[in-house]
Amino acid sequence: MPPLDPESIADHSHRTAVIASAVAAMEGADPQRAAFLALFHDSQVTGDQTAALPGPLADVVGSAVAEYEARDSAESVCARDADKLECLLQAVEYREQGNRHTQAWVDTSLASLKTASAKRLAEEALRRGPLAWMHRAREEKPEL
């Protein structure tokens, strides 16, 4: 069963960047750098793809992709965890829509998480479901 509302690359990149900033903040890393790395994480950037860009811009994008792929900074680990966590959230959302074939996706995403913060967020997402935050916000909304 295909998802009712499939996610776009832009949706995925945006959510991954937001999650990366949260994971980085929780891990004591630089949230802005982690979010920046996450923005380019799905780009298969090659010399051909950045050749038309001005040199400084091509260097910034290329270095972000290289840092993400190298996994040798706290921010790159947080960004990579954010990508896997976003995939897990997507699978949970699809499961809520009735797709019964998401467990392997959840398991693979969960197994690939490295940081304690991402693991904790994943456990909460699996325990609460995708709309729990909204219901909680409604219940706690102060009267005006």
Backbone as numpy.savetxt, mean C-alpha at the origin, in Angstrom:
# Nx Ny Nz CAx CAy CAz Cx Cy Cz
-15.55 -15.15 -9.69 -16.40 -13.97 -9.69 -15.50 -12.73 -9.69
-15.57 -11.91 -10.71 -14.76 -10.69 -10.75 -15.27 -9.67 -9.74
-14.40 -8.78 -9.28 -14.83 -7.76 -8.33 -15.89 -6.85 -8.95
-16.78 -6.37 -8.11 -17.84 -5.49 -8.58 -17.30 -4.12 -8.99
-16.27 -3.69 -8.32 -15.70 -2.37 -8.57 -14.18 -2.49 -8.53
-13.57 -2.99 -9.62 -12.13 -3.22 -9.58 -11.34 -1.93 -9.37
-10.24 -2.07 -8.69 -9.39 -0.95 -8.36 -8.51 -0.58 -9.55
-8.29 0.69 -9.77 -7.40 1.15 -10.83 -5.97 1.22 -10.30
-5.02 1.38 -11.20 -3.62 1.55 -10.79 -3.49 2.82 -9.95
-4.20 3.86 -10.35 -4.15 5.11 -9.57 -4.70 4.90 -8.16
-5.82 4.18 -8.04 -6.38 3.88 -6.72 -5.35 3.13 -5.87
-4.77 2.10 -6.47 -3.80 1.27 -5.75 -2.58 2.09 -5.32
-2.04 2.89 -6.22 -0.86 3.70 -5.89 -1.16 4.71 -4.80
-2.32 5.34 -4.87 -2.69 6.33 -3.85 -2.84 5.66 -2.49
-3.60 4.58 -2.44 -3.80 3.90 -1.16 -2.48 3.35 -0.62
-1.63 2.85 -1.50 -0.33 2.34 -1.06 0.51 3.47 -0.46
0.48 4.64 -1.07 1.24 5.78 -0.55 0.72 6.21 0.82
-0.59 6.24 0.98 -1.17 6.61 2.28 -0.78 5.58 3.34
-0.90 4.31 3.00 -0.53 3.24 3.93 0.96 3.30 4.25
1.78 3.56 3.24 3.23 3.64 3.45 3.57 4.74 4.45
2.90 5.87 4.35 3.18 6.95 5.31 2.79 6.54 6.72
1.67 5.83 6.86 1.24 5.37 8.19 2.20 4.33 8.76
2.56 3.35 7.95 3.49 2.30 8.41 4.83 2.93 8.78
5.33 3.82 7.95 6.62 4.47 8.24 6.56 5.26 9.55
5.48 5.99 9.76 5.33 6.76 11.00 5.33 5.82 12.21
4.63 4.70 12.08 4.57 3.73 13.16 5.92 3.06 13.41
6.73 2.95 12.36 8.03 2.28 12.45 9.17 3.25 12.76
8.89 4.55 12.86 9.93 5.53 13.13 10.74 5.90 11.90
10.23 5.61 10.72 10.89 5.97 9.47 10.27 7.27 8.95
10.76 7.75 7.82 10.28 9.00 7.22 9.01 8.74 6.42
7.84 9.19 6.91 6.59 8.92 6.22 6.53 9.54 4.81
7.12 10.72 4.65 7.07 11.37 3.33 7.88 10.58 2.31
9.05 10.11 2.70 9.88 9.34 1.77 9.21 8.00 1.43
8.65 7.35 2.41 7.97 6.07 2.17 6.79 6.26 1.22
6.03 7.33 1.41 4.90 7.61 0.52 5.38 7.89 -0.90
6.48 8.63 -1.01 7.04 8.93 -2.34 7.48 7.66 -3.04
8.16 6.79 -2.33 8.59 5.52 -2.93 7.38 4.70 -3.37
6.34 4.73 -2.56 5.14 3.96 -2.88 4.45 4.48 -4.14
4.55 5.77 -4.40 3.92 6.32 -5.62 4.49 5.71 -6.89
5.75 5.34 -6.85 6.42 4.81 -8.04 6.65 3.31 -7.97
6.09 2.64 -6.98 6.43 1.24 -6.76 5.99 0.30 -7.88
4.93 0.62 -8.59 4.47 -0.26 -9.66 5.02 0.13 -11.03
5.82 1.16 -11.05 6.39 1.61 -12.32 7.57 0.72 -12.68
7.54 0.17 -13.84 8.69 -0.57 -14.35 9.51 0.46 -15.13
10.22 1.28 -14.37 10.94 2.40 -14.97 12.23 1.89 -15.61
12.36 2.22 -16.88 13.59 1.89 -17.61 14.13 3.17 -18.21
15.30 3.08 -18.80 15.89 4.24 -19.47 14.97 4.78 -20.55
14.30 3.90 -21.27 13.40 4.34 -22.34 12.22 5.14 -21.79
11.68 4.70 -20.64 10.51 5.38 -20.08 10.85 6.74 -19.48
12.06 6.92 -19.05 12.44 8.21 -18.46 13.29 9.05 -19.40
13.58 8.53 -20.59 14.46 9.23 -21.53 13.93 10.60 -21.93
12.62 10.74 -22.04 12.05 12.01 -22.47 11.91 13.01 -21.32
12.13 12.58 -20.11 12.01 13.47 -18.96 13.28 14.31 -18.83
13.15 15.50 -18.27 14.36 16.27 -17.97 15.25 15.45 -17.03
16.54 15.57 -17.18 17.50 14.78 -16.41 17.24 14.72 -14.92
17.04 15.88 -14.26 16.82 15.83 -12.81 15.55 15.04 -12.43
14.50 15.17 -13.21 13.28 14.43 -12.92 13.47 12.93 -13.15
14.12 12.59 -14.25 14.42 11.18 -14.52 15.27 10.59 -13.40
16.20 11.36 -12.88 17.04 10.88 -11.78 16.24 10.65 -10.51
15.31 11.56 -10.20 14.48 11.43 -9.00 13.62 10.18 -9.09
12.96 9.99 -10.23 12.09 8.81 -10.40 12.94 7.54 -10.39
14.02 7.56 -11.13 14.89 6.38 -11.18 15.45 6.00 -9.83
15.85 7.01 -9.05 16.42 6.70 -7.73 15.34 6.19 -6.77
14.12 6.68 -6.91 13.01 6.18 -6.07 12.73 4.72 -6.37
12.69 4.38 -7.65 12.45 2.98 -8.04 13.60 2.10 -7.56
14.83 2.58 -7.73 15.99 1.80 -7.30 15.98 1.57 -5.79
15.64 2.60 -5.03 15.57 2.46 -3.57 14.48 1.48 -3.17
13.32 1.59 -3.82 12.21 0.67 -3.52 12.63 -0.76 -3.80
13.23 -0.99 -4.95 13.62 -2.35 -5.35 14.75 -2.90 -4.49
15.67 -2.05 -4.03 16.82 -2.51 -3.24 16.42 -2.97 -1.84
15.35 -2.39 -1.31 14.86 -2.76 0.02 15.92 -2.57 1.10
16.77 -1.56 0.93 17.84 -1.38 1.91 17.65 -0.15 2.80
16.50 0.47 2.73 16.18 1.58 3.63 14.89 1.23 4.37
14.75 1.82 5.55 13.52 1.59 6.31 12.30 2.03 5.51
12.44 3.12 4.77 11.32 3.64 3.98 10.93 2.69 2.85
11.92 2.06 2.22 11.61 1.12 1.15 10.92 -0.13 1.69
11.32 -0.57 2.87 10.66 -1.72 3.50 9.22 -1.35 3.86
9.02 -0.16 4.38 7.66 0.30 4.71 6.80 0.43 3.46
7.37 0.97 2.39 6.63 1.12 1.13 6.26 -0.25 0.55
7.18 -1.18 0.61 6.91 -2.54 0.11 5.83 -3.21 0.96
5.91 -3.06 2.28 4.87 -3.59 3.15 3.52 -2.94 2.83
3.55 -1.65 2.55 2.30 -0.95 2.22 1.66 -1.54 0.96
2.48 -1.86 -0.03 1.96 -2.48 -1.25 1.27 -3.80 -0.93
1.91 -4.63 -0.13 1.33 -5.93 0.23 0.10 -5.75 1.11
0.14 -4.79 2.01 -1.01 -4.53 2.88 -2.19 -4.01 2.08
-1.92 -3.15 1.11 -3.00 -2.65 0.26 -3.63 -3.79 -0.53
-2.83 -4.71 -1.01 -3.35 -5.88 -1.72 -4.22 -6.72 -0.81
-3.79 -6.88 0.45 -4.59 -7.62 1.41 -5.93 -6.92 1.64
-5.90 -5.62 1.80 -7.15 -4.86 1.99 -8.07 -5.01 0.79
-7.49 -4.97 -0.38 -8.26 -5.14 -1.60 -8.93 -6.52 -1.62
-8.19 -7.55 -1.23 -8.75 -8.91 -1.20 -9.90 -9.00 -0.19
-9.74 -8.36 0.96 -10.80 -8.36 1.97 -12.04 -7.66 1.42
-11.84 -6.56 0.72 -12.97 -5.84 0.13 -13.67 -6.69 -0.93
-12.90 -7.36 -1.75 -13.48 -8.23 -2.77 -14.24 -9.39 -2.13
-13.69 -9.92 -1.03 -14.38 -10.99 -0.31 -15.72 -10.51 0.22
-15.75 -9.28 0.72 -17.00 -8.69 1.22 -18.04 -8.54 0.10
-17.55 -8.40 -1.13 -18.45 -8.28 -2.29 -18.92 -9.65 -2.79
-18.43 -10.72 -2.16 -18.89 -12.05 -2.53 -17.89 -12.92 -3.27
-16.70 -12.41 -3.52 -15.69 -13.23 -4.20 -15.11 -14.22 -3.19
-15.29 -15.48 -3.46 -14.84 -16.53 -2.54 -13.40 -16.96 -2.79
-12.75 -16.39 -3.76 -11.42 -16.84 -4.17 -10.32 -15.86 -3.79
-10.38 -15.34 -2.59 -9.40 -14.33 -2.18 -8.45 -14.81 -1.10
-8.68 -15.98 -0.53 -7.87 -16.40 0.62 -6.39 -16.56 0.26
-6.08 -17.13 -0.89 -4.68 -17.28 -1.27 -4.02 -15.90 -1.40
-4.76 -14.94 -1.92 -4.29 -13.57 -2.05 -3.98 -12.98 -0.67
-4.91 -13.20 0.27 -4.71 -12.72 1.64 -3.48 -13.38 2.25
-3.39 -14.71 2.11 -2.28 -15.46 2.72 -0.92 -15.01 2.17
-0.85 -14.84 0.86 0.41 -14.42 0.23 0.80 -13.02 0.70
-0.15 -12.13 0.74 0.13 -10.76 1.18 0.58 -10.75 2.64
-0.12 -11.46 3.48 0.19 -11.51 4.90 1.58 -12.10 5.14
1.92 -13.15 4.43 3.22 -13.81 4.61 4.39 -12.93 4.18
4.15 -11.97 3.31 5.25 -11.15 2.80 5.52 -9.90 3.63
4.70 -9.61 4.61 4.90 -8.42 5.45 6.12 -8.57 6.33
6.91 -7.51 6.45 8.16 -7.53 7.23 8.06 -6.75 8.53
7.38 -5.62 8.52 7.37 -4.76 9.72 6.28 -5.18 10.69
6.56 -4.96 11.96 5.57 -5.27 13.00 4.31 -4.43 12.80
4.49 -3.19 12.38 3.33 -2.30 12.21 2.41 -2.78 11.10
2.98 -3.18 9.98 2.15 -3.68 8.87 1.44 -4.96 9.27
2.12 -5.82 9.99 1.49 -7.07 10.45 0.32 -6.76 11.38
0.52 -5.79 12.27 -0.54 -5.41 13.20 -1.73 -4.82 12.45
-1.46 -3.96 11.47 -2.55 -3.39 10.67 -3.29 -4.47 9.88
-2.56 -5.43 9.36 -3.18 -6.53 8.61 -4.10 -7.35 9.51
-3.63 -7.65 10.70 -4.46 -8.41 11.65 -5.75 -7.66 11.97
-5.65 -6.35 12.15 -6.83 -5.54 12.42 -7.79 -5.54 11.22
-7.23 -5.42 10.03 -8.08 -5.42 8.82 -8.80 -6.74 8.68
-8.13 -7.83 8.98 -8.77 -9.14 8.86 -9.79 -9.36 9.97
-9.54 -8.81 11.12 -10.45 -8.98 12.26 -11.70 -8.11 12.14
-11.52 -6.89 11.65 -12.62 -5.93 11.66 -13.44 -5.86 10.37
-12.84 -6.07 9.25 -13.56 -5.91 7.99 -13.34 -4.52 7.43
-13.66 -4.33 6.16 -13.29 -3.09 5.47 -14.08 -1.83 5.86
-15.25 -1.96 6.44 -16.03 -0.77 6.76 -16.15 -0.49 8.25
-15.41 -1.22 9.06 -15.50 -1.03 10.51 -15.15 0.39 10.92
-14.15 0.99 10.27 -13.74 2.35 10.62 -14.90 3.33 10.44
-15.70 3.14 9.37 -16.80 4.05 9.09 -17.89 3.92 10.16
-18.21 2.69 10.53 -19.23 2.48 11.55 -18.77 3.05 12.89
-17.51 2.88 13.21 -16.96 3.42 14.45 -17.02 4.95 14.44
-16.65 5.55 13.32 -16.69 7.02 13.22 -18.11 7.53 13.39
-19.09 6.84 12.84 -20.49 7.26 13.02 -20.92 7.19 14.47
-20.50 6.11 15.14 -20.89 5.92 16.54 -20.24 6.97 17.44
-19.02 7.40 17.11 -18.28 8.32 17.96 -18.44 9.77 17.54
-19.24 10.02 16.53 -19.40 11.38 16.01 -20.08 12.26 17.08
-19.39 13.34 17.45 -20.01 14.22 18.45 -21.17 15.01 17.85
-22.12 15.29 18.68 -23.25 16.11 18.22 -22.81 17.54 18.10
-23.36 18.24 17.13 -23.00 19.65 16.92 -23.91 20.55 17.69
